[in-house]
């Protein structure tokens, strides 16, 4: 078995600001532990330290049992990479080195083909076998069969970019589970997965005997899988870690009680310091007119100095204050009407009506046409369909894109986008960005923002648009917990109609109607959420 020990980690940003301050935690043998925290709290930096990509300024990270890593963006491998390359990239170092030697010698033999190249290639193949490469190919065959339904031999040269994000995730995770490393570090393993795949993920994490530390924003996954929660909390002196020894369902109440206790202790300390200061001032005045009080005055000064030297108790963490406020408006009774509508190549014809004020969750597996459906409603003319759909009176759609793919945004800063789209000058622009805690990124290009920051900016644009129909494609996928909850609260107060594609089971609880896109092309309404069909 294996473990991760993070001890007294300190790390500062290039501008001198302290990002991580005395971060300590242990992930014990066989534990299933979630790492959570606000966007910008240092999760990515801490993950990179555990992986060995960067070093802390002080403190240590120790790992036993070997470390297998699933990166947040598996697509970081080159576009021309193959399935074989992808599997090699998550294999132990000795396998990666042996594979590179085979590839290099094979290229030399094909290009130059001298006797020494042939000898080098033969030696590389022998080294591949000695390193355990052929045993890994057997493991990869199991992984490909389960994740892709095909043998390793038949897909080894297939381009990675022809696989869906979910297929890539399942393939890598299965390879890590089958591999020799006893510790797994999974950075947002649920991204791009539909609900059946998320349930599979929950099962394999729960059932494995390996030690697992994972980052996720999926509250259902957190509650079903993690037996401990590590929270990176924002503080004045940098971000620290708090470990909750229970499940996510008890995390909110435990954190609230802990923060209230910190606030109470700090208040009592400040009250006692004020009392001692007042006594010092009183005795100083008395000592000035009565020499007999001088010794008491000096004693009280000493008492105050020692009290302050001990220092104040730990302050409560700085709470996030993302304030989503969505403004809609009254529309006609029928917000959307679909008659004999069929998405070409994806669905059979269906009829459906959406009324003002409805909260409709669009559910179904990946690839069934849900995102195409929202894009069609938003006015995207590249979506092919038959039949008809009609927007009701005064219905103005606002669209949140799942992949945050806005080519027109990429090279522009947030300030430029707010000026061009809503004529917001510097002061008002900074003010609205502050509501979403992205004012610090005001002059950054949209393309340089994290996924969570891009998502918050998109929600801000929806607020400014005043749309009366919100079309949301996986809006909570990259939002941290506080931002997701703020969005949910805003949707509850929103005067208008909401249609959302989501695989977030927790988020789905806030909806009252469910439109199901079945795997067989059937589209129908269900009285309850249906995630597998």
Rosetta blueprint (number, residue, H / E / L):
1 X L
2 X L
3 X E
4 X E
5 X E
6 X E
7 X E
8 X E
9 X E
10 X E
11 X E
12 X E
13 X L
14 X L
15 X L
16 X L
17 X L
18 X E
19 X E
20 X E
21 X E
22 X E
23 X E
24 X E
25 X E
26 X E
27 X E
28 X L
29 X L
30 X L
31 X L
32 X E
33 X E
34 X E
35 X E
36 X E
37 X E
38 X L
39 X L
40 X L
41 X L
42 X L
43 X H
44 X H
45 X H
46 X H
47 X H
48 X H
49 X H
50 X H
51 X H
52 X L
53 X L
54 X L
55 X L
56 X L
57 X L
58 X E
59 X E
60 X E
61 X E
62 X E
63 X E
64 X E
65 X L
66 X L
67 X E
68 X E
69 X E
70 X E
71 X L
72 X L
73 X L
74 X H
75 X H
76 X H
77 X L
78 X L
79 X L
80 X L
81 X L
82 X E
83 X H
84 X H
85 X H
86 X H
87 X H
88 X H
89 X H
90 X L
91 X L
92 X L
93 X H
94 X H
95 X H
96 X H
97 X H
98 X H
99 X H
100 X H
101 X H
102 X H
103 X H
104 X H
105 X H
106 X H
107 X H
108 X H
109 X H
110 X H
111 X H
112 X L
113 X L
114 X L
115 X H
116 X H
117 X H
118 X H
119 X H
120 X H
121 X H
122 X H
123 X H
124 X H
125 X H
126 X H
127 X H
128 X H
129 X H
130 X H
131 X H
132 X L
133 X H
134 X H
135 X H
136 X H
137 X H
138 X H
139 X H
140 X H
141 X H
142 X H
143 X H
144 X H
145 X H
146 X H
147 X H
148 X H
149 X L
150 X L
151 X L
152 X H
153 X H
154 X H
155 X H
156 X L
157 X L
158 X L
159 X E
160 X H
161 X H
162 X H
163 X L
164 X L
165 X H
166 X H
167 X H
168 X H
169 X H
170 X H
171 X H
172 X H
173 X H
174 X H
175 X H
176 X H
177 X H
178 X H
179 X L
180 X L
181 X L
182 X L
183 X E
184 X E
185 X E
186 X E
187 X E
188 X L
189 X L
190 X L
191 X L
192 X L
193 X L
194 X L
195 X H
196 X H
197 X H
198 X H
199 X H
200 X H
201 X H
202 X H
203 X H
204 X H
205 X H
206 X H
207 X H
208 X L
209 X L
210 X L
211 X E
212 X E
213 X E
214 X E
215 X E
216 X L
217 X L
218 X L
219 X H
220 X H
221 X H
222 X H
223 X H
224 X H
225 X H
226 X L
227 X L
228 X E
229 X E
230 X E
231 X E
232 X E
233 X E
234 X L
235 X L
236 X L
237 X L
238 X L
239 X E
240 X E
241 X E
242 X E
243 X E
244 X E
245 X L
246 X L
247 X L
248 X H
249 X H
250 X H
251 X H
252 X H
253 X H
254 X H
255 X H
256 X H
257 X H
258 X H
259 X H
260 X H
261 X H
262 X H
263 X H
264 X H
265 X H
266 X H
267 X H
268 X H
269 X H
270 X H
271 X H
272 X H
273 X H
274 X H
275 X H
276 X H
277 X H
278 X H
279 X H
280 X H
281 X H
282 X H
283 X H
284 X H
285 X H
286 X H
287 X H
288 X H
289 X H
290 X L
291 X H
292 X H
293 X H
294 X H
295 X H
296 X H
297 X H
298 X H
299 X H
300 X H
301 X H
302 X H
303 X H
304 X H
305 X H
306 X H
307 X H
308 X H
309 X H
310 X H
311 X L
312 X L
313 X L
314 X L
315 X L
316 X L
317 X L
318 X L
319 X L
320 X L
321 X L
322 X L
323 X L
324 X L
325 X L
326 X L
327 X L
328 X L
329 X L
330 X L
331 X L
332 X L
333 X L
334 X E
335 X E
336 X E
337 X E
338 X E
339 X E
340 X E
341 X E
342 X E
343 X E
344 X L
345 X L
346 X L
347 X L
348 X L
349 X L
350 X E
351 X E
352 X E
353 X E
354 X E
355 X E
356 X L
357 X L
358 X L
359 X E
360 X E
361 X E
362 X E
363 X E
364 X E
365 X L
366 X L
367 X L
368 X L
369 X L
370 X H
371 X H
372 X H
373 X H
374 X H
375 X H
376 X H
377 X H
378 X H
379 X L
380 X L
381 X L
382 X L
383 X L
384 X L
385 X E
386 X E
387 X E
388 X E
389 X E
390 X E
391 X E
392 X L
393 X L
394 X L
395 X L
396 X L
397 X E
398 X E
399 X E
400 X E
401 X L
402 X L
403 X L
404 X L
405 X L
406 X L
407 X L
408 X L
409 X L
410 X L
411 X L
412 X L
413 X E
414 X H
415 X H
416 X H
417 X H
418 X H
419 X H
420 X H
421 X H
422 X H
423 X L
424 X L
425 X L
426 X H
427 X H
428 X H
429 X H
430 X H
431 X H
432 X H
433 X H
434 X H
435 X H
436 X L
437 X L
438 X L
439 X H
440 X H
441 X H
442 X L
443 X L
444 X L
445 X E
446 X H
447 X H
448 X H
449 X L
450 X L
451 X H
452 X H
453 X H
454 X H
455 X H
456 X H
457 X H
458 X H
459 X H
460 X H
461 X H
462 X H
463 X H
464 X H
465 X H
466 X L
467 X L
468 X L
469 X E
470 X E
471 X E
472 X E
473 X E
474 X L
475 X L
476 X L
477 X L
478 X L
479 X L
480 X L
481 X H
482 X H
483 X H
484 X H
485 X H
486 X H
487 X H
488 X H
489 X H
490 X H
491 X H
492 X H
493 X H
494 X L
495 X L
496 X L
497 X E
498 X E
499 X E
500 X E
501 X E
502 X L
503 X L
504 X L
505 X H
506 X H
507 X H
508 X H
509 X L
510 X L
511 X L
512 X L
513 X E
514 X E
515 X E
516 X E
517 X E
518 X L
519 X L
520 X L
521 X L
522 X L
523 X E
524 X E
525 X E
526 X E
527 X L
528 X L
529 X L
530 X L
531 X L
532 X L
533 X L
